[in-house]
């Protein structure tokens, strides 16, 4: 993939993150907490995938992407630790919601995840859209 294609894919993934976050907010507002949790996680996932792609990292594994994000962006302080933890919390909640038929989520719990997702998408967008950032750091 050349630089122009990578930039286009990165922008598309970031836009997917923003749209998915809007979906999560709509579901939350309609008290569809289980579905909102799924969309919260995927908003974060798409944002982190955009950041990884910008820096030349690609994987189909959610676990590998989380590890890359924590190692390359959270540990060096480019993204606050609490947002890295929030991403992990959303992953665990999404897995529980998708595979545990008896899983349920409380309004305050989902609100906190939604707040973390907003912050993470914003933080990642700043890194992705930063002028002069090296594409293959």
Buried (B, 14 or more C-beta within 10 A) or exposed (E): EEEEEBBEBBBEBBEBBBEBBEBBBEBBEEEBBBBBBBBBBBBBBBBBBBBBBBBEBBEEEBEEBBEBBBEBBBEEEBBBEEBBEBBBBBBEBBBBBEEEEEBEBEEEBBBBBBEBBBBBBEBBBEBBEEEEEEEEE
